[in-house]
Amino acid sequence: MQAITIPQYGGPEALVRAEVPDPIPGHGEVLIDVAAAGLNRADVAQRQGKYPPPPGASLYPGLEISGRVSALGPGVAGWSVGDEVCALVTGGGYAEKIAVPAGQLLPVPQGISLTEAAALPEATCTVWSNVAQVAHFQAGETLLVHGGSSGIGTMAIQLGKAMGARVAVTAGSARKLQACRELGADLAINYREQDFVQELKPQGADVILDVIGAQYLARNVDALAVNGRLVIIGLQSGGQAELNLGKLLVKRATVVGTTLRARPLAEREAVVAAVREHVWPLLENNRVRPVVDRVFPLKDAAEAHRLMESSEHIGKILLQA
Ligand SMILES: NC(=O)c1ccc[n+]([C@@H]2O[C@H](COP(=O)([O-])OP(=O)(O)OC[C@H]3O[C@@H](n4cnc5c(N)ncnc54)[C@H](OP(=O)(O)O)[C@@H]3O)[C@@H](O)[C@H]2O)c1
């Protein structure tokens, strides 16, 4: 099969299409003919050599796919050859075929195309696991989403609204802020011109989904409400910062960091099952939609990475196999 490989770390040109051996589904795994793969910021970091795949994961990039089941490994129940699915994967999505543990598969929701479905697994699983499960979000609370127009952010706005949140977002341009408002954001803050701590006063944010890291840590703590929860899922500005513990004590605040990819299989499968139970009905009722900026052919993966690094996109970028 053809796959996008990374023979040497570097810029977008480091992504090289190559003929590689077909994957063979192991026990409990399903073989999928990939229709499309979603891009994630983590793929850029992996290509640059800053985010190595966890032990046992494919060395090729790609953390989510959609496609058709073409074979079942031993011990798989509940899926059949020909099923249209999407899946969370720990790597290897930029390829024509992939073997995936059956517990990481989701059916393509009714009303969503097979290609679009590739935009769903990483964003839905990341947002649900962090906002609902880690932060224990409650209806009526304020959710602040940094990077509201990102692949993750566009899903977080919609899921936040569906969960009964007052949603605030940050983004870096008027065009992006408008897109966030159209998705349901109640408060859209241009982080280049406004201070989100001021904009969230007086009550602050009950939950903050942060993708910036070090540069925002102090201001995120300042922006938290009493009993607030700051969930850090991205470190776009770095991972070393000073934390004023006194402010945490006074606010009875929680600061937590998580990553989906490095979780053990059983935990990833539990997240996927929860997403199927709680998020899939919202997709099938049209209350939540995947936001797709552009679809590139798999061979143009480098071009797709250039778009992601330009940050011109709104929502997800996909590769069609
Ligand atoms: N921990 C996990 O399990 C997990 C899983 C998935 C994703 N993530 C993380 O989630 C983040 C988003 O991923 P993605 O794939 O959705 O990437 P993406 O679409 O490329 O989004 C990155 C976003 O960051 C925004 N941004 C950059 N600097 C900012 C700042 N100072 N303040 C506010 N926003 C800023 C950009 O918006 P502007 O152009 O407006 O600046 C852009 O929308 C990444 O950091 C990724 O690593 C974590």
The ligand as a MOL file (V3000), in Angstrom:
LIG
                    3D

  0  0  0     0  0            999 V3000
M  V30 BEGIN CTAB
M  V30 COUNTS 48 52 0 0 0
M  V30 BEGIN ATOM
M  V30 1 N -3.8710 16.3950 24.5880 0
M  V30 2 C -4.5980 15.8350 23.6550 0
M  V30 3 O -5.0700 14.7200 23.8020 0
M  V30 4 C -4.8510 16.5840 22.3650 0
M  V30 5 C -5.6060 15.9850 21.3420 0
M  V30 6 C -5.8470 16.7220 20.1740 0
M  V30 7 C -5.3340 18.0180 20.0590 0
M  V30 8 N -4.5790 18.5500 21.0560 0 CHG=1
M  V30 9 C -4.0120 19.9090 20.9560 0
M  V30 10 O -5.0410 20.7960 20.6220 0
M  V30 11 C -4.4960 21.9030 19.8870 0
M  V30 12 C -5.3360 22.1420 18.6570 0
M  V30 13 O -5.1230 21.0740 17.7520 0
M  V30 14 P -5.7220 21.1240 16.2920 0
M  V30 15 O -5.3090 19.8780 15.6280 0
M  V30 16 O -7.1500 21.4890 16.3790 0 CHG=-1
M  V30 17 O -4.8440 22.3120 15.6590 0
M  V30 18 P -5.1550 23.5740 14.7620 0
M  V30 19 O -6.4470 23.4190 14.0410 0
M  V30 20 O -3.9590 23.8410 13.9450 0
M  V30 21 O -5.3230 24.7370 15.8260 0
M  V30 22 C -4.3250 25.4720 16.4490 0
M  V30 23 C -5.0160 26.7570 16.9010 0
M  V30 24 O -4.2550 27.4280 17.8940 0
M  V30 25 C -4.6440 28.7810 17.8100 0
M  V30 26 N -3.7150 29.6460 18.5210 0
M  V30 27 C -2.3860 29.8120 18.3050 0
M  V30 28 N -1.8810 30.7060 19.1900 0
M  V30 29 C -2.9100 31.0960 19.9810 0
M  V30 30 C -3.0210 31.9740 21.0900 0
M  V30 31 N -1.9490 32.6370 21.5700 0
M  V30 32 N -4.2320 32.1230 21.6920 0
M  V30 33 C -5.3210 31.4570 21.2340 0
M  V30 34 N -5.2720 30.5990 20.1790 0
M  V30 35 C -4.0860 30.4220 19.5640 0
M  V30 36 C -4.6960 29.0510 16.3260 0
M  V30 37 O -5.5790 30.1100 16.0770 0
M  V30 38 P -5.1260 31.5530 15.5360 0
M  V30 39 O -4.7700 31.4190 14.0990 0
M  V30 40 O -6.3560 32.3470 15.7510 0
M  V30 41 O -3.9380 31.9690 16.3370 0
M  V30 42 C -5.2780 27.7400 15.7970 0
M  V30 43 O -6.6860 27.8550 15.6130 0
M  V30 44 C -3.0420 21.5590 19.6130 0
M  V30 45 O -2.2470 22.2300 20.5490 0
M  V30 46 C -2.9980 20.0540 19.8330 0
M  V30 47 O -1.7220 19.6140 20.2180 0
M  V30 48 C -4.3460 17.8540 22.1930 0
M  V30 END ATOM
M  V30 BEGIN BOND
M  V30 1 1 1 2
M  V30 2 2 2 3
M  V30 3 1 2 4
M  V30 4 1 4 5
M  V30 5 2 4 48
M  V30 6 2 5 6
M  V30 7 1 6 7
M  V30 8 2 7 8
M  V30 9 1 8 9
M  V30 10 1 8 48
M  V30 11 1 9 10
M  V30 12 1 9 46
M  V30 13 1 10 11
M  V30 14 1 11 12
M  V30 15 1 11 44
M  V30 16 1 12 13
M  V30 17 1 13 14
M  V30 18 2 14 15
M  V30 19 1 14 16
M  V30 20 1 14 17
M  V30 21 1 17 18
M  V30 22 2 18 19
M  V30 23 1 18 20
M  V30 24 1 18 21
M  V30 25 1 21 22
M  V30 26 1 22 23
M  V30 27 1 23 24
M  V30 28 1 23 42
M  V30 29 1 24 25
M  V30 30 1 25 26
M  V30 31 1 25 36
M  V30 32 1 26 27
M  V30 33 1 26 35
M  V30 34 2 27 28
M  V30 35 1 28 29
M  V30 36 1 29 30
M  V30 37 2 29 35
M  V30 38 1 30 31
M  V30 39 2 30 32
M  V30 40 1 32 33
M  V30 41 2 33 34
M  V30 42 1 34 35
M  V30 43 1 36 37
M  V30 44 1 36 42
M  V30 45 1 37 38
M  V30 46 2 38 39
M  V30 47 1 38 40
M  V30 48 1 38 41
M  V30 49 1 42 43
M  V30 50 1 44 45
M  V30 51 1 44 46
M  V30 52 1 46 47
M  V30 END BOND
M  V30 END CTAB
M  END
